[in-house]
Amino acid sequence: AVLCCGAKKKLLFFRWDGSGFTEWREVSIPDTPTCLSWCGDAICVGAGKKYHLVTPSDGGEKSLFDSNTAPPTSFTLPGNKEMLLQRDNISVFQDAGGRPSRKYGLCWTEPPVALVFVFPYLIAVLPKVVEVQLMETQATVQSMSLRASRIAAAPGARAAFLVANNCVDVYRLRAVAMPRQVDALLEGEQYETCLALCNLCATEPAIAAKADGVRRSYAHTLFLNYQFDKALALLAQAPSLDPRDTLALFPDLADPSYTPSAQVPAPPPDLKGHKLLRAQVALIKYLRAIRRRVAEGAGAG
């Protein structure tokens, strides 16, 4: 185990020898450190307006980038392989080697002063509000008017504790039941976030039971907006849905004696010509995917 302490323009590393921590290494840095985060075998240091990555094993230092208008804020994600570094109002993903690890960042309304992760959300303390985002979609799912200064996660309880109002009050933020979250996102037509949540929590039976319904609702919306390939691909990923429900999107092909298990929207009034052709090509891909799935199921049986 290695302990790091930040002092004036230097980092002090201590190593556990079995009975206590002994001084191991001292590394000089350009400015006084204001934030420290371990990531893998290295530690990220915010000093002045710049981030540095220091490897204690050899004392190596790598300069990363400036935080610009934001105070340096760093946070290591679960798994200890990625970290978030604040630049202006964007949290930038970096790996343990100080390289960009994702093509996107997380945008906040203001630069966060602190971050925690409570599955499956990132919770950020901003100067005037607390914001909650789902990393997979970069979507803000909740914003609370609260002047907090500190935050600590309680991952086992899916909760976080906030110190607010000049350290006078302590609040506990606790996630509502996942099925209720899915229902709320679906009602608000936040389909991508809702589907991402279903995928992240697929091992929970109550969520798995809702997932195909979410795919169906999202696919119907995409279909009505002429995004046929994406719509039919989503329906192909919903094994519990009857393919005849999908055919009901094409009145000329549907079985008039079949009653769909859920309400099927009427096709767009101008679904003809080139648009109809695109929809039919997407339908062919869908039917082929269903045929493969049925054949694989029969082979496995």
Stockholm file with secondary structure:
# STOCKHOLM 1.0

chainA/1-301         AVLCCGAKKKLLFFRWDGSGFTEWREVSIPDTPTCLSWCGDAICVGAGKKYHLVTPSDGGEKSLFDSNTAPPTSFTLPGNKEMLLQRDNISVFQDAGGRPSRKYGLCWTEPPVALVFVFPYLIAVLPKVVEVQLMETQATVQSMSLRASRIAAAPGARAAFLVANNCVDVYRLRAVAMPRQVDALLEGEQYETCLALCNLCATEPAIAAKADGVRRSYAHTLFLNYQFDKALALLAQAPSLDPRDTLALFPDLADPSYTPSAQVPAPPPDLKGHKLLRAQVALIKYLRAIRRRVAEGAGAG
#=GR chainA/1-301 SS CEEEEEETTEEEEEEECSSSEEEEEEEECSSCEEEEEEETTEEEEEETTEEEEEETTTTEEEEEEECTTSCCCEEECTTSSEEEEEETTEEEEEETTSSBCSSCCEECSSCCSEEEEETTEEEEECSSEEEEEETTTTEEEEEEECCEEEEEEEGGGTEEEEEETTTTEEEEEECCCHHHHHHHHHHTTCHHHHHHHHHHTTTSHHHHHHHHHHHHHHHHHHHHTTCHHHHHHHHHTCTTSCHHHHHTTSTTTSCTTCCCSSCCCCCCTTCCHHHHHHHHHHHHHHHHHHHHHHHHHHHHC
#=GC SS_cons         CEEEEEETTEEEEEEECSSSEEEEEEEECSSCEEEEEEETTEEEEEETTEEEEEETTTTEEEEEEECTTSCCCEEECTTSSEEEEEETTEEEEEETTSSBCSSCCEECSSCCSEEEEETTEEEEECSSEEEEEETTTTEEEEEEECCEEEEEEEGGGTEEEEEETTTTEEEEEECCCHHHHHHHHHHTTCHHHHHHHHHHTTTSHHHHHHHHHHHHHHHHHHHHTTCHHHHHHHHHTCTTSCHHHHHTTSTTTSCTTCCCSSCCCCCCTTCCHHHHHHHHHHHHHHHHHHHHHHHHHHHHC
//
